[in-house]
Amino acid sequence: MKPARATFLGMVVRVEDTGGLGPVEVEIAAGGGPVTPASRVMVRAVGRCRGLLSGVGIDWGTGTGLLSIAAARIPAVTSIVAIERDPEAVANARRNVDRNGVANRVVVVQADLFTAYDPDDRDLLERLIGRVDFLIANPPASDDGDGLEWRRRVLDGARPLLEPGAVILLQVSSHYGDERIRGLADAGGYRFVETVERSPRTPFDLSRDDLRRALDVYVAEERRGGRPYRFYLADGSVVDARQVAAGAGPPLTSWQAHRFERTD
């Protein structure tokens, strides 16, 4: 689900701030990517929303398995299907699930969006239609549109699986703007509820290939006449993506977790 990055096989990261769910140790391996600032915001959101999460959940684009592991520690959560496309990341997430002692609650499935490769996993997802109580997703930026197309595909693909009232925790950074974030519910079947967690303004690190590609998408969208993106500078002033691409910076953003709800 996440774009390939450098291999850090064998490096173990201990994440302490999980919103009260205890430290999680994850191995970083090829395909899964590092524990990013966005991942850290999302795991805090899982912990702080633990009173809303129960029953069966899906963690889309699980990467290292961090969010699934944290959610599996919530007593009211019975099981989690952790979805990941990259086979090396799938294997690594399974190791991390074992490492943290939650293999009895988390099943890691290799899938393209919500279509599993293994027939048994396809049967598992089919049995969950209309029965999933919550969805957690920290998708990458899309390489087309306004950068939110992956999020729209996730919400669209999850719709048949989620029961009415299901909780969705979705990572979307502040530079997209409130109108775009709230507008993710416009596809139907969802409503925006609130922003549940945010980081301080943090560098939008253009040394990361994925963020550099995302900036290119934002610039193209602005040139097509789309809404400007909003990055902050150290002095508090606001610049758009084209200004960042032209050298304004270093740009700052806030990594955020938002709560949506399945409405029907």
N, C-alpha and C positions, 0 to 999 in steps of 0.2 A: 504494500500500500504506500510505503514511503520510498522516495527515490534513493537509489544506491549511493552510499557515501563510503568514505575510507574505512578499511577494516581495523577494528580495535580488539581483535580476538584476544581473550584472556584478561582484559581490563575489567575490574569489578568496581562499580560505583555504588556507594551507599547513600541513599536518599533519606534524609532525616525528617524533613518537614513534609509530612503527609496529611496534615490537617487532623492529627490526633489518632491516626491508624497505626502508628509505630514505624520504625525504620524499615526500608526495603532495600535489599541488595540485588543488583542486576548486573549480569555480565554483558559487556558491549561486544557485539560481533557483527560480521558483515551482513548487510541487508537491513539491519534494524535501526541503524543510526545511533547517535549519542543521546544522552538525556539532556534535552534542550531546555531553555527557559520556558518554552511553551509546555513541555512535558511536566515541569515542576509546578507550573500554575495549575495544570489539569489535575495532578495528583492531590494538591491541596484542596481543589474544588470537590473532588470525590470525598475526601475526609470531612469537609465542612458541610457537605450535603448528605452525610450518611443517614440522617433521619428520614430522607426522602427515597432512599434506595433500598429496595427489597425484592425478593423473588428472583426471577431470571433476568440476566443482563447480557448485553452484547458490547464488547469493546472492539470497535472497528479500527483497523490499522494498528494493532497492538504493539508492533515494534519489539521492544525488550520485554513486554508483558507487564510493565510497571503499573499501569492503571488497573489491569485485571487483578493483579496481586493485591493491591490496596483495597479494591472493592470487595474482594473475596473475604477480607477480614471483618466486614460488616456483618454482625450476627444475623440480620434479617435477609441477607442475600443467600440464596440457595445454590445458584450456579451461574457461571459466566461462560459464554462462548467468545473466545478471543480470536478475531479474524485478522489474518495477515496473508499477503500474496507472496512475498519473497521466501523461498524454501529455506535459506540459511537463517533468516529471521524467525521463521516458524520453529526450527530446531532449537534455536537459542532461547526463544520465549518459553518453550517447554522445559528447557534446563532451568530457567529462572523460576518458573512455577514450582518445580521440584525443590529448588534451592530454598525457597521461602515457605515450603510446607503447605501449599494450597492446591496441590494436584487433585484433591478430592472435590474441589469446587470449580476448577477452571479447565476447560477443554480448548486447546489451541487448534484452529482449523485453517488450512490453507485454502484461500478463496480469492477469486477476482470479483471485487465488490461484494456481493452476497451469494455468488455462485461458487460453491465448493468444488474442488477438483476430485476429491475422493467420494465414491458413491455413498458410503456410510455417513460422511459428513453432510452430503446433500440431503440425505434422509433426516438427519438431525435438524437441519435448518427448516426443512419442510414441516417437521413436527412442531416447530416453534411458531408457525404462522398464527398471528393474533394472540400470542401468549407471552411476549417479551415485555417486561415491566420497565426496563430502562436501557438506554443506549449511551455509551461514552464514546466520543470520537475526537481525535486530534489529527485531522487530515493535513496533508501538505497543501501548499498553494498549487492551483491548477496552472497548466501551461497554456491555457486559452481563456477567453472571456475576460472577466474582471478579477480572476484569481480565486474565485469562490466556487467554481464549477464542481470541484470534488465534494465540497460540502453539500451542494444541491443534489449531487448524485447519491451521496450517502443518505440524505433525508428521504429522497425519492425511493431508493432501494429498500430502506428500512420500514417504510410505511406499512406494507402488508404484515410485517412481523410484530409490530408494536400494538399493544392493546390500547384502547382509549384511556387517556390519563397518564400514559407512560411518560417518564421523565427522560429528557435528553440533555446531556452536558456536552457542549460543543465549543471547541477552541476557535476563536476568531479574534485576531489582534485589533487593537484600537485604530490603527492607521486606515482600516477599511471604512471607518465612519459608522455612526449609529444607524443611518438610514439603510446602508447595505446589510448590516448585521440583522436588524429587525426584519428586513425584507426577505431573509431566507425563509421565513414562514409563509411567504406569499404563494408558494407553489401549491399550497393547500394541505389540510390535515394537521397543521401545526399552529401554535401561537408562541410568540416570544413572551417569556415571563420576566426574567431579570438577568443582570450580570452578577454572577456569584463570586467571582474571584478575579483579581487583576494584579499584575506585577507593578512595581515602580517603573517609571520610564527607563527603558533598557536599550542599549545599542542594538540597532537593526544591523547585524554583523554582515557586511558585504564581502567579507572574506569567505563566508559560507557559500558554496556554489548554489544551493537551493534558494537562498535569499537573494542572491544576485539574479537568478533566473526569474524569481518572483518580481523583482523590481522592473525587469524588462517587460513583463506582462502588464504591470501597472502603468508604465510609460505608454505602452501601446493603447491601453484603454483610455487614458487621458487624451491622447492624440485623436482617438475616435470620437471624442466629445463626452466621454463618461465623466462621472463625478470625480473631482480631484481626491487623491489620497492625502492623509494628514499625518505628516511626520513632524516631530518636535526637534528643535535644536537646543543646545545647552542653555541658551539665554531665554528659552521659553517661546521663541518665535516659531511659527508654523510654516512648513514648506511642503510642496507637492512632490510627486514622484519624479517629474521632469527636472525639478530643481535639484533633487538628490542625485539623479543621474548626471547632472551637469557639474556636480562637485560640492553642493551644499551639504554640510554635515560636520561631524558624524550625525546621522539621523537616529532619532530615538523613537521607540514605540512602547506600548504597554501590551504584554501578553495577557489575554483575557479568556475566561471560561464563562459561557452563557448558558442559561437554562431555558429550554423550550419544552413544550408539552404537546403530546399527541392529542388532538381534539376529537377525532371521530374514527 
